[in-house]
Amino acid sequence: MARLAPVFINKLKLDNFRNYTSLSCEFDQRHIVLTGNNGAGKTNLIEAVSFLSPGRGLRRVNYTSVGTTGTDGAWSIFAELEGAAGPVSVGTGLHRTALGVEIHRKLRINSVQTQSSEELLDHLRMMWLVPSMDGLFTGPASDRRRYLDRLVLAIDPAHARRVSNFEKSMRSRNKLLSEDKPDFVWLDAVENQMAEHGIAIASARVEVISLLSSLIIKTNDVSSPFPDAQIQLDGLLETLIPDAAASDLEFRYASILRDSRRLDATARRTLQGPHRTDMKVHHQPKSMEAALCSTGEQKALLIGLTLAHARLIGELHGFAPVLLLDEIAAHLDSKRRQALFDIVDDLGCQAWMTGTDRALFDALGQRANYFEIDEGQMISSDG
């Protein structure tokens, strides 16, 4: 694989974020390994890094909940990085005002306030794996759908806006259907909006999964400890995408919504649409549903899928994503740890990895910066 343009964080400053009252650290483009006891703040630190991408971070929390306990709730993150378009600074957080602390985070890129967090994707893309995702294949469809949309967002920056617009329109429709005498003209208009956004969401998902599946086939390595995944989308709209033009599909989905008004009103929710899609994953070498695989096989499958997606980002955009891998080595044997580190290194990305035991990362050698985390302090442990 050709070496990609380097994208990496080289400076990070936190103020009143979780258990970090004040933190300032600098790095080079090597991987970052954070070790320390449980509860020391390792995940808090990579959560802060995850706020350098659109959304509510890897924990999906309300912004008002991440300020340091005992403070007024204001917090800030500042980072300098070598981005896809060159050096860039990013600042975000909840600010204090004369009326109190804001509830919506502000974002500045090169000291200029931005109107949309999508602009972050011009500079870096980011993916993460955290322990709560270990049950992705056996948990609710909403978890897999969220993972799917994160895959799409890292390729297509407009995806989050489409999803947000669809959900907003759907809430309006649900509210109208709850009324005794809904305005049918307005209901038609809202359903047309849902159809437009819904087909765009489904089309983006189908395209990204098609690209990812093709790459997995092309780069197949039977000796890899991370098995190839076979992915299928199980959703009404996604199954219709290959068969018709977008305008025809929008009309068809709008008709489905219109015909299901009575049923949806009874259910008090919209029962058909991209918000109901599931992502079905199979362990390709075993021809087995991921949900039926062992816990270890599921973990390896998820890692392999995420690494393949990281490679796809590099092929499409010319730069690798930043990877956040929380407790990634804890349940991998030495062979899989070595393979993981080698693959991540080959991707040309900067990976942030956490663990309780420094020895788990020995195979990385000089390819990483090492830090010990202890009660809101970050101490270099290189050497």
WOGIUR-V447441 format. One record per residue. N is the residue number from 1. PHI is phi in whole degrees, 0 to 359 (NA if undefined). OMEGA is omega in radians with two decimals (NA if undefined). Layout:
BEGIN
N&PHI&OMEGA / N&PHI&OMEGA
END
This chain:
BEGIN
1&NA&3.12 / 2&297&-3.13 / 3&292&-3.07 / 4&268&3.05 / 5&300&-3.09 / 6&290&3.01 / 7&233&-3.08 / 8&203&3.09 / 9&273&3.13 / 10&244&3.06 / 11&206&3.13 / 12&220&3.10 / 13&232&3.10 / 14&236&3.02 / 15&228&3.09 / 16&54&3.06 / 17&253&-3.09 / 18&51&-3.10 / 19&268&3.11 / 20&256&3.10 / 21&296&3.09 / 22&205&-3.13 / 23&213&3.05 / 24&215&-3.12 / 25&221&3.09 / 26&238&-3.08 / 27&221&2.90 / 28&252&-3.01 / 29&280&3.07 / 30&292&3.10 / 31&295&3.13 / 32&246&3.10 / 33&247&-3.12 / 34&245&3.13 / 35&237&-3.13 / 36&160&-3.12 / 37&293&3.03 / 38&301&3.13 / 39&87&-3.10 / 40&286&3.12 / 41&121&-3.13 / 42&295&-3.14 / 43&292&3.08 / 44&303&-3.09 / 45&292&3.14 / 46&285&3.00 / 47&297&3.09 / 48&301&3.11 / 49&298&-3.12 / 50&294&3.07 / 51&284&3.01 / 52&273&3.03 / 53&232&3.14 / 54&298&3.06 / 55&106&-3.04 / 56&257&3.03 / 57&82&-3.02 / 58&289&3.08 / 59&262&3.13 / 60&55&-3.07 / 61&255&2.96 / 62&288&-3.09 / 63&299&-3.10 / 64&286&-3.06 / 65&259&-3.02 / 66&257&3.09 / 67&293&-3.14 / 68&302&3.13 / 69&304&3.12 / 70&93&3.10 / 71&256&-3.13 / 72&280&3.08 / 73&101&3.08 / 74&286&3.12 / 75&207&3.12 / 76&211&3.05 / 77&232&3.07 / 78&229&3.13 / 79&222&2.93 / 80&248&-3.11 / 81&213&2.97 / 82&270&-3.04 / 83&266&-3.11 / 84&298&-3.14 / 85&255&-3.13 / 86&114&-3.12 / 87&301&-3.13 / 88&207&3.04 / 89&246&-3.12 / 90&228&3.06 / 91&231&3.13 / 92&209&3.12 / 93&155&3.04 / 94&256&-3.05 / 95&261&3.01 / 96&276&3.06 / 97&228&3.11 / 98&297&-3.12 / 99&262&-3.13 / 100&119&-3.10 / 101&277&3.12 / 102&295&3.11 / 103&252&3.09 / 104&249&-3.07 / 105&286&3.05 / 106&266&-3.12 / 107&225&3.07 / 108&237&3.06 / 109&241&-3.03 / 110&52&3.06 / 111&70&3.13 / 112&251&-3.14 / 113&293&-3.12 / 114&261&3.13 / 115&270&-3.08 / 116&215&3.10 / 117&290&3.06 / 118&302&-3.12 / 119&298&3.07 / 120&300&-3.07 / 121&287&3.01 / 122&288&-3.01 / 123&247&3.09 / 124&202&3.01 / 125&244&-3.03 / 126&215&3.01 / 127&226&3.12 / 128&216&2.97 / 129&232&-3.14 / 130&230&-3.07 / 131&306&-3.13 / 132&295&3.13 / 133&271&-3.11 / 134&299&3.12 / 135&263&-3.06 / 136&304&-3.02 / 137&279&-3.14 / 138&249&-3.12 / 139&277&-3.11 / 140&293&3.14 / 141&301&-3.12 / 142&299&3.11 / 143&293&3.13 / 144&292&3.11 / 145&294&3.12 / 146&294&3.08 / 147&297&3.11 / 148&303&-3.10 / 149&291&3.04 / 150&291&3.05 / 151&300&-3.11 / 152&291&-3.11 / 153&300&-3.13 / 154&293&3.08 / 155&259&-3.01 / 156&237&-3.04 / 157&301&-3.10 / 158&279&-3.00 / 159&295&-3.12 / 160&299&3.14 / 161&294&3.10 / 162&298&-3.13 / 163&298&3.13 / 164&298&-3.14 / 165&295&3.11 / 166&298&-3.11 / 167&297&3.10 / 168&296&3.11 / 169&296&-3.14 / 170&295&3.09 / 171&297&3.11 / 172&296&3.12 / 173&297&-3.14 / 174&301&3.12 / 175&292&3.11 / 176&298&-3.12 / 177&292&3.13 / 178&279&-3.13 / 179&278&3.14 / 180&297&3.14 / 181&228&-3.10 / 182&292&3.07 / 183&281&-3.03 / 184&289&3.08 / 185&294&3.11 / 186&293&3.13 / 187&296&3.07 / 188&302&-3.10 / 189&296&-3.14 / 190&294&3.14 / 191&293&3.05 / 192&295&3.07 / 193&296&3.11 / 194&301&-3.13 / 195&295&3.14 / 196&298&-3.12 / 197&291&-3.09 / 198&296&3.12 / 199&292&3.10 / 200&295&3.10 / 201&297&-3.11 / 202&297&-3.14 / 203&296&3.14 / 204&295&3.11 / 205&297&-3.12 / 206&299&-3.12 / 207&295&-3.10 / 208&293&3.13 / 209&294&3.07 / 210&296&3.11 / 211&296&-3.12 / 212&294&3.14 / 213&296&3.12 / 214&296&3.13 / 215&294&3.13 / 216&299&3.11 / 217&294&-3.08 / 218&294&-3.05 / 219&258&-3.09 / 220&309&3.10 / 221&225&-3.06 / 222&294&-3.13 / 223&273&-3.10 / 224&291&3.07 / 225&284&3.11 / 226&249&-2.98 / 227&294&3.08 / 228&291&3.11 / 229&255&2.98 / 230&250&-2.97 / 231&242&3.04 / 232&228&3.09 / 233&260&-3.11 / 234&250&-3.13 / 235&202&-3.11 / 236&305&-3.05 / 237&289&-3.10 / 238&298&3.12 / 239&286&-3.13 / 240&272&-2.99 / 241&308&-3.05 / 242&290&-2.93 / 243&263&-3.03 / 244&204&3.08 / 245&289&-3.09 / 246&302&-3.11 / 247&297&3.11 / 248&293&3.13 / 249&292&3.09 / 250&299&3.11 / 251&298&-3.12 / 252&294&-3.14 / 253&292&3.09 / 254&299&3.11 / 255&293&3.10 / 256&299&3.12 / 257&297&-3.13 / 258&297&-3.09 / 259&287&-3.08 / 260&257&-3.08 / 261&301&-3.10 / 262&297&3.14 / 263&296&-3.13 / 264&292&3.10 / 265&296&3.11 / 266&294&-3.14 / 267&283&-3.11 / 268&64&3.05 / 269&195&3.10 / 270&276&-3.00 / 271&264&-3.12 / 272&233&3.10 / 273&154&-3.09 / 274&293&3.11 / 275&284&3.13 / 276&246&-3.09 / 277&294&3.04 / 278&240&3.07 / 279&250&-3.12 / 280&265&-3.10 / 281&239&3.08 / 282&241&2.99 / 283&283&-2.97 / 284&298&-3.13 / 285&300&-3.12 / 286&263&-3.06 / 287&51&-3.05 / 288&229&3.05 / 289&301&-3.13 / 290&302&-3.10 / 291&296&-3.11 / 292&265&3.14 / 293&284&3.08 / 294&293&3.14 / 295&302&3.13 / 296&295&3.12 / 297&293&3.11 / 298&296&3.12 / 299&298&-3.14 / 300&296&3.14 / 301&294&3.14 / 302&294&3.09 / 303&298&-3.14 / 304&299&3.13 / 305&295&-3.13 / 306&293&3.11 / 307&293&3.09 / 308&297&3.11 / 309&294&3.09 / 310&299&3.10 / 311&294&3.12 / 312&297&3.10 / 313&302&3.13 / 314&299&-3.12 / 315&293&-3.07 / 316&279&-2.99 / 317&246&3.11 / 318&85&3.05 / 319&213&-3.09 / 320&274&3.09 / 321&282&2.91 / 322&277&-3.14 / 323&252&3.06 / 324&247&-3.01 / 325&239&-3.04 / 326&274&-3.13 / 327&52&-3.00 / 328&290&-3.02 / 329&265&-2.96 / 330&300&-3.05 / 331&243&3.07 / 332&253&3.06 / 333&286&-3.03 / 334&299&-3.14 / 335&295&-3.13 / 336&290&3.09 / 337&298&3.14 / 338&300&-3.14 / 339&295&3.13 / 340&300&-3.11 / 341&298&-3.13 / 342&293&3.14 / 343&292&3.12 / 344&301&3.13 / 345&295&-3.14 / 346&293&3.13 / 347&293&-3.13 / 348&79&-3.10 / 349&259&2.94 / 350&260&3.12 / 351&251&3.03 / 352&256&-3.06 / 353&235&3.13 / 354&239&3.07 / 355&185&3.13 / 356&273&-3.03 / 357&238&3.13 / 358&302&-3.07 / 359&297&3.13 / 360&297&-3.05 / 361&250&-3.10 / 362&303&-3.09 / 363&294&3.09 / 364&286&3.13 / 365&56&-3.09 / 366&276&3.14 / 367&278&-3.07 / 368&222&2.88 / 369&269&-3.09 / 370&247&3.14 / 371&224&3.02 / 372&263&3.14 / 373&256&-3.11 / 374&212&3.05 / 375&50&3.07 / 376&80&3.08 / 377&244&-3.13 / 378&239&-3.01 / 379&243&3.14 / 380&298&3.11 / 381&235&3.07 / 382&299&3.08 / 383&101&NA
END
